[in-house]
Amino acid sequence: MSRLRALVALAGLTIAGALVAIIPSTAASAATCATPWRSSAVYTGGMQVSHNGRNYQAKWWTQNEAPPGTSGVWQDLGACDGSTPPPGGTCDHPNWVAGTWYPAGSIVRYTNGQYYIAEHGNPGYDPTISTWYWDPYSCGSPPTNPDGFVVTEPQFNQMFPGRNSFYTYSGLVAALSAYPAFTKTGSTTVQRQEAAAFLANVHHETGGLVHIVEQNPANYPHYCDPGQPYGCPAGQAAYYGRGPIQLSWNFNYNAAGNALGLPLLTNPWLVENDAAVAWKTAIWYWMTQNGPGWMTAHSAMVNGAGFGETIRSINGAIECNGGNPAQVQSRVSRYQQFVGILGVPAGANLYC
């Protein structure tokens, strides 16, 4: 080798060596965070999660063991940068089809626009009511609602596809001003859970917002308590159930009317003739009345007592503590459907 070629080669090695020395000192960017770990979810070998800024991969089946854990089930994959995309990282997953087989890890887009991931293989179970799916994830920006209510009009229509035209969405929105704390207390999740709980009970009470008034006229004369000092000025049979929560009894019409500034004791028919008034009476009961329960339904949802206590506040021993488990289940199933539409988990304590 000539002296010139030797010097060039030596220079090349020196430069290459310098480059090799520089490259390891450059910090690699952190990986994108996987889907956050959830205590209720079941994980099988190979599934990845993020927890406290780090990614982990399950080595075998596990549930309710937070990474890094103590059993060795979680393999630490290193730090992540905090951004968490929807499962799969994109919005191009297929629409859910009932009766289609979905293996574990499949991601589907439900009719509510939310994305669900299968914890186990399943034959097309409904993601909103099946425990074989994780909670839903929004993909992209959530829809905005110009009305300011946590339930959009399309979601409301999805919840009540066969509703009576009397029960308008605009009437519900107009009623919100009566109690500003309704569905506006706590986190976004809590607000949506309260809306779902309220509407699930409303659905049960009215057959899906079909019935405006109580369906058995033989009961109408029973709702006058003559022992009240104000009596029943609208008539013995005037205080039957009306509206979304079927307001009944003269003392309830009197109390609701006083609270809302409406002449409901003398004109209870307002509840069946004005949609906003009907919704206001339902929200009044929800926000202010313990009923046969131990707290208001609003308090139950915002303070963590759970959906079951809203049932107790509405129907107490008639349904709770084994009184009518089928009716309780009907309310719970509807609540689970509605939180699915709103994209939030159902929470604990669903039964009373």
C-alpha positions as CSV (number, residue, x, y, z in Angstrom):
1,M,0.0,0.0,0.0
2,S,1.4,3.4,-0.9
3,R,2.0,6.0,1.8
4,L,-0.8,8.2,0.3
5,R,-3.3,5.3,0.4
6,A,-2.3,4.4,3.9
7,L,-2.9,8.0,5.1
8,V,-6.3,8.1,3.4
9,A,-7.3,4.7,4.9
10,L,-6.1,5.9,8.4
11,A,-8.1,9.1,8.0
12,G,-11.2,7.1,7.1
13,L,-10.9,4.9,10.1
14,T,-10.4,7.9,12.3
15,I,-13.5,9.6,10.9
16,A,-15.5,6.4,11.1
17,G,-14.4,5.9,14.7
18,A,-15.4,9.4,15.6
19,L,-18.9,8.8,14.1
20,V,-19.3,5.5,16.0
21,A,-18.4,7.3,19.2
22,I,-21.0,10.0,18.5
23,I,-23.9,7.8,17.6
24,P,-24.3,6.0,21.0
25,S,-24.3,9.3,22.8
26,T,-27.4,10.5,21.0
27,A,-30.5,9.7,23.1
28,A,-33.2,7.7,21.3
29,S,-36.7,9.1,21.4
30,A,-39.1,7.3,23.7
31,A,-41.6,4.9,22.3
32,T,-45.3,5.9,22.0
33,C,-47.3,4.8,25.0
34,A,-49.4,1.7,24.5
35,T,-53.0,1.5,25.7
36,P,-53.2,2.3,29.4
37,W,-53.3,-0.6,31.8
38,R,-56.8,-1.2,33.4
39,S,-57.4,-3.2,36.6
40,S,-60.6,-4.8,35.2
41,A,-59.1,-5.9,31.9
42,V,-57.8,-9.4,31.2
43,Y,-54.4,-9.6,29.5
44,T,-52.9,-12.6,27.8
45,G,-49.3,-13.3,26.7
46,G,-48.0,-10.7,24.2
47,M,-50.5,-7.9,25.0
48,Q,-48.9,-4.5,25.7
49,V,-50.0,-1.7,28.0
50,S,-48.6,1.5,29.4
51,H,-48.4,2.5,33.1
52,N,-46.8,5.4,34.8
53,G,-44.9,6.4,31.7
54,R,-43.5,3.0,30.7
55,N,-44.6,0.3,28.3
56,Y,-45.0,-3.3,29.5
57,Q,-45.8,-6.6,27.8
58,A,-47.7,-9.5,29.4
59,K,-45.8,-12.8,29.5
60,W,-48.9,-14.8,30.4
61,W,-52.6,-14.4,31.5
62,T,-53.0,-11.7,34.2
63,Q,-55.7,-9.4,35.7
64,N,-55.6,-6.7,38.4
65,E,-51.8,-6.8,38.8
66,A,-50.5,-3.3,38.0
67,P,-47.2,-3.2,36.1
68,P,-44.4,-3.8,37.0
69,G,-46.1,-6.2,39.5
70,T,-44.4,-8.7,41.7
71,S,-45.1,-12.0,40.0
72,G,-42.9,-11.4,37.0
73,V,-45.8,-11.4,34.5
74,W,-44.9,-8.0,33.1
75,Q,-41.9,-7.4,30.9
76,D,-40.7,-3.8,31.0
77,L,-40.3,-2.4,27.5
78,G,-39.0,1.0,28.6
79,A,-40.1,4.5,28.9
80,C,-42.8,6.0,26.6
81,D,-43.6,9.5,25.6
82,G,-47.0,9.9,27.0
83,S,-49.1,10.1,23.9
84,T,-51.6,7.2,23.8
85,P,-53.3,6.5,20.5
86,P,-56.5,4.4,20.2
87,P,-55.9,0.7,20.0
88,G,-53.9,-0.1,16.8
89,G,-53.1,3.6,16.5
90,T,-55.5,4.3,13.7
91,C,-59.2,4.8,12.9
92,D,-59.4,2.3,10.1
93,H,-60.8,-0.7,12.0
94,P,-63.8,-2.5,10.6
95,N,-67.4,-2.0,11.8
96,W,-68.7,-4.5,14.4
97,V,-71.0,-7.1,12.9
98,A,-73.1,-9.2,15.2
99,G,-72.5,-12.9,14.8
100,T,-69.0,-12.5,13.4
101,W,-66.2,-14.3,15.1
102,Y,-63.6,-11.9,16.6
103,P,-60.4,-13.4,18.0
104,A,-58.7,-11.8,21.1
105,G,-57.2,-8.5,20.3
106,S,-59.6,-7.7,17.5
107,I,-60.6,-4.0,17.3
108,V,-64.0,-3.0,16.0
109,R,-65.9,0.2,15.4
110,Y,-69.3,0.1,17.1
111,T,-72.4,2.0,15.9
112,N,-71.8,4.7,18.5
113,G,-68.5,5.6,16.7
114,Q,-66.3,4.2,19.6
115,Y,-63.6,1.6,19.1
116,Y,-63.6,-1.6,21.3
117,I,-60.9,-4.3,21.6
118,A,-61.8,-7.9,22.4
119,E,-60.2,-9.3,25.6
120,H,-61.1,-12.8,24.4
121,G,-62.3,-14.4,21.2
122,N,-66.0,-14.1,20.9
123,P,-68.8,-14.8,18.4
124,G,-69.8,-11.2,17.8
125,Y,-71.0,-10.2,21.2
126,D,-72.3,-6.6,21.5
127,P,-69.3,-4.6,22.8
128,T,-71.4,-2.2,24.9
129,I,-72.9,-5.0,27.1
130,S,-70.3,-7.7,26.9
131,T,-67.6,-8.2,29.5
132,W,-65.4,-9.7,26.8
133,Y,-64.5,-6.2,25.5
134,W,-62.5,-3.4,26.9
135,D,-63.9,0.0,27.5
136,P,-64.3,2.1,24.4
137,Y,-61.8,4.5,23.0
138,S,-62.4,7.7,21.0
139,C,-60.5,7.8,17.7
140,G,-59.7,11.4,16.8
141,S,-61.4,14.4,18.2
142,P,-64.7,13.8,20.2
143,P,-67.8,15.3,18.6
144,T,-68.6,18.8,19.9
145,N,-72.1,19.6,21.1
146,P,-73.2,23.2,20.5
147,D,-76.0,22.7,23.0
148,G,-73.6,22.1,25.9
149,F,-75.2,18.9,27.0
150,V,-72.9,15.8,27.4
151,V,-75.4,13.8,25.3
152,T,-75.6,14.9,21.6
153,E,-78.8,14.9,19.7
154,P,-77.7,11.9,17.6
155,Q,-76.8,10.0,20.7
156,F,-80.2,10.9,22.3
157,N,-81.9,9.6,19.2
158,Q,-79.9,6.4,19.3
159,M,-80.9,5.9,22.9
160,F,-84.6,6.5,22.2
161,P,-85.3,5.4,18.6
162,G,-89.0,4.9,19.1
163,R,-89.7,7.8,21.4
164,N,-92.9,9.8,21.5
165,S,-92.5,13.1,19.6
166,F,-93.5,14.9,22.7
167,Y,-90.1,14.2,24.4
168,T,-88.0,16.5,22.3
169,Y,-84.2,16.9,22.7
170,S,-84.7,20.7,22.6
171,G,-87.1,20.4,25.6
172,L,-84.4,18.4,27.5
173,V,-81.7,21.0,26.7
174,A,-84.1,23.8,27.7
175,A,-84.7,22.1,31.1
176,L,-81.0,22.0,32.0
177,S,-80.9,25.6,33.2
178,A,-83.2,24.7,36.1
179,Y,-80.3,22.7,37.8
180,P,-76.9,23.8,36.4
181,A,-75.1,21.1,38.4
182,F,-76.9,18.3,36.5
183,T,-74.4,16.4,34.3
184,K,-71.9,19.3,35.0
185,T,-70.3,18.0,38.2
186,G,-67.0,16.1,38.4
187,S,-64.9,14.8,35.6
188,T,-66.1,14.3,32.0
189,T,-66.5,10.6,32.7
190,V,-68.7,11.3,35.8
191,Q,-70.8,13.8,33.9
192,R,-71.5,11.2,31.1
193,Q,-72.2,8.5,33.7
194,E,-74.7,10.7,35.4
195,A,-76.4,11.5,32.0
196,A,-76.5,7.8,31.2
197,A,-77.9,6.9,34.6
198,F,-80.6,9.5,34.4
199,L,-81.6,8.5,30.8
200,A,-81.5,4.8,31.6
201,N,-84.0,5.3,34.5
202,V,-86.1,7.5,32.3
203,H,-86.1,4.8,29.6
204,H,-87.3,2.3,32.1
205,E,-90.0,4.5,33.6
206,T,-91.6,5.5,30.2
207,G,-91.0,2.4,28.0
208,G,-88.3,4.2,26.0
209,L,-89.9,7.7,26.3
210,V,-93.1,6.4,24.8
211,H,-95.5,7.0,27.6
212,I,-96.2,10.6,28.7
213,V,-98.8,9.7,31.4
214,E,-99.4,6.7,33.6
215,Q,-101.1,3.9,31.6
216,N,-103.6,2.7,34.2
217,P,-106.3,5.3,34.8
218,A,-107.7,3.2,37.6
219,N,-104.8,4.4,39.7
220,Y,-105.4,8.1,39.1
221,P,-107.6,8.8,42.2
222,H,-105.1,7.2,44.5
223,Y,-102.5,10.0,44.2
224,C,-104.3,12.6,46.3
225,D,-103.2,12.9,49.9
226,P,-106.1,15.0,51.5
227,G,-104.1,15.4,54.6
228,Q,-101.9,18.0,53.0
229,P,-102.8,21.5,54.0
230,Y,-103.2,22.6,50.4
231,G,-105.3,19.6,49.5
232,C,-105.9,18.6,45.8
233,P,-107.2,21.8,44.1
234,A,-106.9,20.3,40.6
235,G,-109.1,17.4,41.6
236,Q,-109.0,14.0,43.3
237,A,-107.7,12.2,40.2
238,A,-105.4,15.0,38.8
239,Y,-102.0,13.9,40.2
240,Y,-101.3,10.8,38.3
241,G,-97.8,10.0,36.9
242,R,-96.5,12.2,34.2
243,G,-93.3,12.9,32.4
244,P,-89.9,11.2,32.1
245,I,-89.9,10.0,35.8
246,Q,-93.7,9.8,36.1
247,L,-94.2,12.5,38.7
248,S,-97.2,11.6,40.9
249,W,-98.9,12.6,44.1
250,N,-100.2,16.1,45.0
251,F,-97.3,16.7,47.4
252,N,-94.7,16.0,44.7
253,Y,-96.5,18.4,42.3
254,N,-96.6,21.0,45.0
255,A,-92.9,20.7,45.9
256,A,-91.8,20.5,42.3
257,G,-93.9,23.5,41.4
258,N,-92.5,25.6,44.3
259,A,-88.9,24.7,43.3
260,L,-89.4,25.4,39.6
261,G,-91.6,28.4,40.0
262,L,-94.5,26.7,38.2
263,P,-98.2,26.3,39.2
264,L,-98.1,22.5,39.1
265,L,-100.4,22.0,42.1
266,T,-103.2,23.8,40.4
267,N,-102.2,22.9,36.8
268,P,-100.5,19.5,36.8
269,W,-101.4,19.1,33.1
270,L,-98.4,21.4,32.3
271,V,-96.2,18.3,32.8
272,E,-97.9,16.5,29.9
273,N,-98.3,19.5,27.7
274,D,-94.9,21.2,27.8
275,A,-91.8,19.1,27.1
276,A,-89.4,21.5,28.9
277,V,-91.6,21.4,32.0
278,A,-91.8,17.6,31.9
279,W,-88.0,17.3,31.7
280,K,-87.6,19.9,34.5
281,T,-89.8,17.8,36.9
282,A,-87.6,14.8,36.2
283,I,-84.4,16.7,36.8
284,W,-85.9,18.2,39.9
285,Y,-86.6,14.8,41.3
286,W,-83.2,13.5,40.3
287,M,-81.3,16.5,41.9
288,T,-83.3,17.1,45.1
289,Q,-85.3,14.1,46.2
290,N,-84.0,11.1,48.1
291,G,-87.3,9.3,47.5
292,P,-87.3,5.9,49.3
293,G,-83.5,5.9,49.1
294,W,-80.7,7.3,51.3
295,M,-79.5,10.1,48.9
296,T,-80.4,11.9,45.7
297,A,-79.7,10.1,42.5
298,H,-77.4,13.0,41.6
299,S,-75.4,12.5,44.7
300,A,-75.2,8.8,44.1
301,M,-73.6,9.3,40.7
302,V,-71.2,12.2,41.5
303,N,-70.0,10.8,44.9
304,G,-69.3,7.3,43.7
305,A,-72.2,5.4,45.4
306,G,-73.0,4.0,42.0
307,F,-76.0,3.4,39.7
308,G,-77.6,1.0,42.1
309,E,-78.4,3.8,44.5
310,T,-80.2,5.8,41.8
311,I,-82.6,2.8,41.5
312,R,-83.1,2.9,45.3
313,S,-83.9,6.6,45.2
314,I,-86.6,6.0,42.6
315,N,-88.2,2.8,43.6
316,G,-86.6,1.7,46.9
317,A,-87.7,-1.6,48.4
318,I,-90.2,-2.3,45.6
319,E,-87.2,-3.3,43.4
320,C,-84.1,-3.3,45.7
321,N,-82.9,-6.0,48.1
322,G,-84.5,-8.7,46.1
323,G,-87.8,-6.9,45.7
324,N,-87.9,-7.2,41.9
325,P,-84.5,-8.2,40.5
326,A,-85.8,-8.4,36.9
327,Q,-86.7,-4.7,37.0
328,V,-83.4,-3.8,38.5
329,Q,-81.6,-5.8,35.8
330,S,-83.6,-4.0,33.1
331,R,-82.4,-0.6,34.5
332,V,-78.8,-1.8,34.8
333,S,-78.8,-3.3,31.2
334,R,-80.1,0.0,29.8
335,Y,-77.4,2.0,31.8
336,Q,-74.7,-0.3,30.4
337,Q,-75.9,0.3,26.9
338,F,-76.1,4.1,27.4
339,V,-72.6,4.5,28.9
340,G,-71.4,2.5,25.9
341,I,-73.0,5.1,23.6
342,L,-71.3,7.9,25.6
343,G,-68.0,6.1,25.6
344,V,-67.4,5.8,29.4
345,P,-67.2,2.8,31.8
346,A,-70.2,1.9,33.9
347,G,-68.4,2.1,37.2
348,A,-69.0,0.0,40.3
349,N,-72.1,-0.8,42.4
350,L,-74.5,-1.2,39.6
351,Y,-77.2,-3.1,41.7
352,C,-79.1,-2.1,44.8
